[in-house]
Amino acid sequence: MGEREGNRRYDYETKLAAVRDHVEHGLTKAEVMEKYRIASLTPLERWCREYRSGGPDALRPKPKGRPKGAKSKPRPAPTREQLLEEENAYLKARVAYLEKVDALLAWRSATGTER
């Protein structure tokens, strides 16, 4: 069995030269593949299609990965009033919780359940 080359990468200049030799200078695809040592017909056909539809810039490498998002604006520091409102909401929730615990303990002692 022959060695398999896997996915070869071709730089922009090689792609552009290969496509121009085929499209503008009339070399056959086989001649271009041999000249530039392109292992498969598929990439050459794709490059030719991209070149015809988008010009030379279509052969440039595309950015990889997740695009960077816009940075969120920093939140302004909370005002004294906002801090007091947050603390008030926390304390109200705590009082409500303790009242429920107190009611549960009273119910358990009244019914005689230990659980």
KEMAR-422068 format. One record per residue (C-alpha): residue in three letters; x, y, z. Coordinates in steps of 0.05 Angstrom, whole numbers, always signed. Layout:
N
FIFI residuo     xx     yy     zz
FIFI     ALA      X      Y      Z
...
This chain:
115
FIFI residuo     xx     yy     zz
FIFI     MET     +0     +0     +0
FIFI     GLY    +24    +71    -15
FIFI     GLU    +32   +124    +38
FIFI     ARG    -28   +169    +48
FIFI     GLU    -11   +242    +53
FIFI     GLY    -72   +265    +92
FIFI     ASN    -96   +337    +86
FIFI     ARG    -41   +378    +53
FIFI     ARG    -41   +453    +61
FIFI     TYR    -25   +498     +3
FIFI     ASP     -6   +571    +13
FIFI     TYR    -41   +628    -22
FIFI     GLU    +14   +638    -74
FIFI     THR    +14   +565    -95
FIFI     LYS    -62   +564   -102
FIFI     LEU    -61   +629   -143
FIFI     ALA     -5   +606   -188
FIFI     ALA    -37   +538   -201
FIFI     VAL   -105   +569   -217
FIFI     ARG    -75   +622   -263
FIFI     ASP    -35   +569   -300
FIFI     HIS    -99   +530   -313
FIFI     VAL   -149   +586   -324
FIFI     GLU   -106   +639   -359
FIFI     HIS    -49   +600   -390
FIFI     GLY    -88   +539   -412
FIFI     LEU    -50   +483   -377
FIFI     THR    -90   +421   -365
FIFI     LYS   -110   +402   -294
FIFI     ALA    -63   +342   -297
FIFI     GLU     -4   +387   -318
FIFI     VAL    -20   +436   -262
FIFI     MET    -25   +380   -211
FIFI     GLU    +42   +353   -232
FIFI     LYS    +76   +421   -234
FIFI     TYR    +53   +443   -165
FIFI     ARG    +52   +372   -134
FIFI     ILE    -23   +375   -118
FIFI     ALA    -43   +307    -94
FIFI     SER   -116   +308   -114
FIFI     LEU   -160   +339   -167
FIFI     THR   -212   +362   -117
FIFI     PRO   -174   +422    -87
FIFI     LEU   -153   +447   -155
FIFI     GLU   -225   +445   -180
FIFI     ARG   -249   +481   -117
FIFI     TRP   -195   +535   -124
FIFI     CYS   -215   +546   -197
FIFI     ARG   -288   +552   -178
FIFI     GLU   -272   +601   -122
FIFI     TYR   -225   +641   -167
FIFI     ARG   -278   +648   -221
FIFI     SER   -332   +670   -172
FIFI     GLY   -291   +714   -125
FIFI     GLY   -225   +731   -158
FIFI     PRO   -156   +722   -127
FIFI     ASP   -180   +744    -57
FIFI     ALA   -226   +683    -54
FIFI     LEU   -164   +639    -49
FIFI     ARG   -138   +674    +13
FIFI     PRO   -142   +635    +79
FIFI     LYS   -207   +644   +117
FIFI     PRO   -204   +661   +192
FIFI     LYS   -213   +599   +236
FIFI     GLY   -248   +590   +301
FIFI     ARG   -302   +628   +337
FIFI     PRO   -307   +701   +318
FIFI     LYS   -290   +750   +373
FIFI     GLY   -352   +783   +401
FIFI     ALA   -360   +855   +418
FIFI     LYS   -334   +871   +487
FIFI     SER   -389   +887   +536
FIFI     LYS   -388   +955   +568
FIFI     PRO   -365   +956   +640
FIFI     ARG   -422   +963   +688
FIFI     PRO   -424  +1027   +727
FIFI     ALA   -411  +1021   +801
FIFI     PRO   -476  +1011   +839
FIFI     THR   -502  +1072   +876
FIFI     ARG   -512  +1073   +951
FIFI     GLU   -587  +1067   +940
FIFI     GLN   -579  +1005   +896
FIFI     LEU   -534   +972   +948
FIFI     LEU   -585   +987  +1003
FIFI     GLU   -642   +958   +960
FIFI     GLU   -602   +894   +948
FIFI     GLU   -587   +887  +1022
FIFI     ASN   -660   +900  +1039
FIFI     ALA   -683   +846   +991
FIFI     TYR   -632   +797  +1020
FIFI     LEU   -654   +812  +1092
FIFI     LYS   -728   +804  +1074
FIFI     ALA   -714   +736  +1043
FIFI     ARG   -674   +716  +1105
FIFI     VAL   -730   +737  +1152
FIFI     ALA   -781   +698  +1111
FIFI     TYR   -737   +636  +1113
FIFI     LEU   -727   +641  +1188
FIFI     GLU   -802   +650  +1199
FIFI     LYS   -815   +586  +1160
FIFI     VAL   -763   +548  +1201
FIFI     ASP   -794   +575  +1264
FIFI     ALA   -864   +555  +1241
FIFI     LEU   -839   +485  +1223
FIFI     LEU   -807   +476  +1291
FIFI     ALA   -870   +499  +1326
FIFI     TRP   -912   +450  +1284
FIFI     ARG   -865   +392  +1300
FIFI     SER   -867   +406  +1374
FIFI     ALA   -943   +412  +1373
FIFI     THR   -953   +347  +1334
FIFI     GLY   -897   +309  +1369
FIFI     THR   -860   +291  +1305
FIFI     GLU   -784   +286  +1310
FIFI     ARG   -768   +284  +1237
